[in-house]
Amino acid sequence: MSERVPIPTGAIAPSLLACDFARLEQQVVTVMDAGARVMHVDVMDGHFVPPITIGSLIVEALRDIVHDRGGLLDCHLMVERPERHVEAFVKAGADVITVHPEATPHIHYTLKLIRESGVNAGFVINPGTPVEVVEPVADLIDLCLVMSVNPGWGGQRYIPSSTARVAKLKAMLSPDVVLQIDGGISLETIDEARDAGVDLFVAGSSVFGADSGNASLPGTTSADIVSAHFNYNPRPGTVINGRYAAKWSRADDGWLRSTYRAQLLQARYTQDINKDWDFGIQAGLLHGKGGALQKTLGAEVGYQVMKDLWVSAGYNFVGLKDRDLTANEYTSKGAYIRLRFKFDETGLGFPSAGAAASANAK
């Protein structure tokens, strides 16, 4: 069983329910580069609540984007019999799975299953549910979500009685349990929720669809990149290449403005096998804003098809995902084929056949 990831507190968790799904990756990257570390995923099945939204496939698609930036995927399951879906969401990359006691006759079993899967377990209190319902399972939860609107739709107004319910739960629960609120959270309501004891604030419409703009509107992005390369030949037949690159990007997505910084350090070692074949290994580290560290490691074999022109086939066991810094550097995970030039074989590698013959004649 893997260790549960700590849940950030004093933070905003943008809700994907309010984003533009035609630009899902871009909007997730934008809010994470702006500082978000928890992405809230509202899963609805059309039975427990009327709408149908998204499932574990979307969580899996976002897993690397969110985790590589040091973030968490917070999955709120508004579905009947959630225990039947825990395994799928764990495999997809969920870090928190939150369930409703009304959705299953086996809430104790469900919470225990989530925790035993190495994921944080969350418990939901609906507007019409007594807060005391959480007491029998309080020792099995890592997060308690208070719904300050009725579940199922975004854009609803905050229910004022939610503030007192939050304060009551704060007094009931262990300080280790993260208290989360979802529904109608905006600049007008966030202060009273915080003062009542909320640790984590889910916000959808106020992040992705604010009156002062809209995160789904086409915005502008720009990036400045600096790069330096070096080559070193310690002996004939051996080449060491190195590269350092840094990026500073800016995004203005209507309402959200963010910056992102990243640095890449990459090295490749190539050794001649004979005059026609060589072998190489490459490794790299990419460090981005927020402390996320990406790694790449791979190997390749090259063949000289004509003088100084080589074709190499390789495979990266792990890969990098920054498209700007890694463009044309063959650092993504998986197999690749590339063409490359290796000039001055006499100086860098094995001597040409003519040179070798002359040396033998002497």
N, C-alpha and C positions, 0 to 999 in steps of 0.2 A: 504494500500500500504506500503510495507516495504521500509526502507531507503536505498538509494543507497550506496554501499561500495566505499570508496575512492580508486582511482586508483594509485598505486605506480608510482613514477617517478624516473629518473636516474637509470633505471633497464633494465635488459635483460628479454625478454619474449620468452622462448624456444618454437619453433613451433613443434607441434606433427606431422606435415606432414613429417618430416624427421626422425622420430624415428622408431625403430623396433617394429612393432605392435604385434609381438609374445611375446614381453617382455614389454608391455606398462606400466603396473603398476610399475615394477622395475625401468624403466627408468624415469618415472615421479617422483618417490620417490628419485632417485639419484640426479636429477637436483634440486629438492626442498630442499633436505638436503644440497646441495652445495650452497644454498642461493636464488634460483629463487622463486619469489612470484607471478608471472603472467604466466599462461600456455595458450599459444595461440593455438586455435583450428580452423583449416581451414576446412570449410564445403563447399563442391562442389557438384552440382547436375547433372552434365553432360549436362546442357543446357546453363546456363549463362557462364560457362566455360566448356571446353570439359571433363576434368576428373571427376570421381565420387569418393568421399572420405568417410567421416564419418558424422554422424548426432547426434541427441539428445540422443540416447541410450549410446553412448560413453561418452558424457558429464555427463549423470546421473551416469555411472559407475565410473567416476573419481571424482564425487562431494565430497564425504567424504574424499577421499585421499588428495585432494587439500585443501579443506576448513579446515580440521582438522590440517593442517600444516600452517594455516594462509594465504593461497593463494587465488588467483582469477582465474576464468575461463573466458578467453577472447575469445568470439566466433565470428569469421569473416565469415559471411554468403555470400558466392559467389553462390547465388541461385536466380532463378527468383521468383518474388512476395514474398519477404522475410516476408512481413506482415502476410502471412498465416502460418508462422512457429514460430513466436515470442512466442506464448503461450507455445509451446512444449519445447523450449529452456529455458524459464523462469522456468517452472516446473522442468526441468532437473537439474537446478542449475547454469545457466549462470549468471555471474556478469557483463559482458559487452557484448552487441550485436551490431556488426558493420555491416552496410549495404551499398550497392552501389546505387547511385541515378539512374544509368542506368537500374537497375533491377526491378524498380517499377514506375508506373505513379503517385504513391501516397507517395512520400518520406517524405513530411511533416507529413502525417498521420502515417506513419510507425515509424518515430522517436518519435512522441508524444506517440504512443502506447507502445514503449519500455520503455520510461521514466515513464509512468503511471503504468507500471508493476513493478516498483521498481528497475529497472536495468539501468545501465549506457548505454547511446545511443552513438553509434559511426557512423561516416560518412567517406566514402572512396573516395579518389581522385586517379583515375587511371592515368597512364603515359600520356594518350592522352586526359585527361579531364582538362579543364581550372580550376584553383584553385578558381576562382570567383564563381563557382557553389555552394560553401558552404555558401555564404553570406545570402541567403534567410532563411536558417534554422540554422544559427550560434547560435541562442539563445536556440536551442533544443538539442545541442550535448554536451557530456562530453569528447569525444575523437575524434580526426581527424586522420585518418590513411592515410599516403601517401604511395602509392605503388611505390617502386623504381625498380620494375620489372613488367612485364605484369602478371596479375593474372592467376593462374591455375597450375603452375608447380614450384617445388622447384629447388634449385641448379642454378638459373639464375644469371648472372652478374649484378652488380649495374649499373643503368642508370645514368651517370654523371649529367645530367640536373636536377635530383631530388633534388640536394642540393639547387639550387636557388629557386625551388618551395617550399621547406620547409621554407626557409627564408622569402619568401613572405607570406606564411600562418601564420607564427609566428607573423608577423606584423599585419595581418588582424584579428586574433582571440583573444578572451579574454584570459588573463593569466590563467584562471581557466580551459580552455580546454587543455587536455593532447594531445600533438602532438606525434604521433607514426609513425614509418617507418617500412616497411616490404619489404625485397627483396635484396639479395646480401650483407647483413650486415656481416662484418668480421673484423678482426683486421686491415685490410687495409682500410676499408671504414667507420668505426664507428666514428672516430675522426671528419671527415668533417661533418657528419650528426649531431653529437652532437654540433659542433660549429655553425651550422645553426639554432639550436633551438630544436632539437628532444629531447623529454622527455623519450620515451619508445621505445626500440629496439627489434623488432622481429628477431630472429635468429634460423634457422633450421639446415641447413647443417653444419654451423660452430660450432654448439653445438653437434649434434648427429652424424656427419660424418666428423670430421676434418681430415686433412692429417696426423696430428701427432698421429693419433689413430682413434678409432671409438667407440662411446658410445654403439654401438650394439654388440661389441665384448664381449665374455665372460670375465668377470673380477673376482675380488676376493672381498669377503666381510668377515668381522669378527666382533665380538661383545664381549665385556666384561660386565658381569652382576654381581652385588653384591646384596644380599638380606638378610633381617633380619626379623624374626618373633617373636611375643610374644603372650602369652596367659594369661588371667587374669580372675579369678573366684571371683567376689565380694560377691557372696552368693551361697548356694547350688541351682542348677538348672539353673544358669546363667553363660554363657561363653562369653567372649569378646576376639576375635582374631584380631591381627593387623599385618600388613606387610608393610615394606618399601623396595623398590627395585630401583636400578639405572642402566642405561645402557649407554655404550659408544660404538658406532659402527663406523666402517670405511668401505668405499666402494671405490674400484678402478675399474672403468668400462671402461678401455681402455684409454680414454682421460680425463674423469672427475674423480676427486678424492674428496671425501666428508666425513664429519664426522657428527654424529648425537648423541645428548644427550637427555635422557629422565629420568624422575623420577616418581615413582608410590607410592602413599599412599593409603592403602586399609584397611578397618575395617569390621568385621562381628560380629553381636550381635545375640546370640542364647539363647532362653528361653525354658525350659521344660514346656510342658503343663501337662503331666502326665508321668508315667514310660515308656510309649511306643511312645509318640509323642512329638515333639518339633517344634518350629517356629523360623525362623531367618530372619534378614534383613542384607544386605551388601551394602556398598557404597565405592566409590573410586574416586580418582583424578589422572590424568596422565598429567604431564606438559612436553612438548617437546620443542626442539630447535625452535626458531622463535615465541615463545609465545603461541602456540596452547594449549588449555586446553581441555582435554577430561574428561568425567564424566561417572560413572556407578552407577546405583541404582537398587536394586532388592530385592525380598523376596522369601523365600522357606519354605517348610514344610517337616519335617523329620519323619521317622518311624523306630523303632528299630526292625530289622528282626531277630536278635539273639544278644546275649550278646555282647555289645560294637560295633556291626556292624549296621550302620544306612544307610538307603537309603533316599535321599532327592530329591524332585522335586521343581524347582524354575523357576522364570521368571525375567529377567532383562529388565527394561523399557528403559534404555539407556545403551550403552555398550562401552567398550574400544576396540582399534584396533591394539595396538602394540602386535604382535604375540609373541615376545620374553618375554616381561615383564608379560604378562597375561596368558602364557601357563599354562593349568591345574588349573586355578584359577576361571573359570566359570564367567568371567566378560564381555563376548560378549553379545550383545543385543539378546533377545529371550529366549525361554524355554530351560531348561537343566535338566538332571538327573545325580546325582553323588552318589557314595558310599563313606562313611567316617567312621572312627573309633573314638569312644568316650570312652576312657578308664576310669576306676575308677568311675563308676556310683554312688557308695556309697558316694564318696567324692564330686563329681561334680554335681550330680543330685539327683533324688529321691532314697531313700534306696531300696534295693532289697526286695523281698517279705518276705524272711526269716528274714532279719533284722527288717522289720516292725512288723512281728509277735512277735519277741522276745521283742521288745520295748513295744508292747501292753500287753504282758503277765506280764511284770514288773509293 
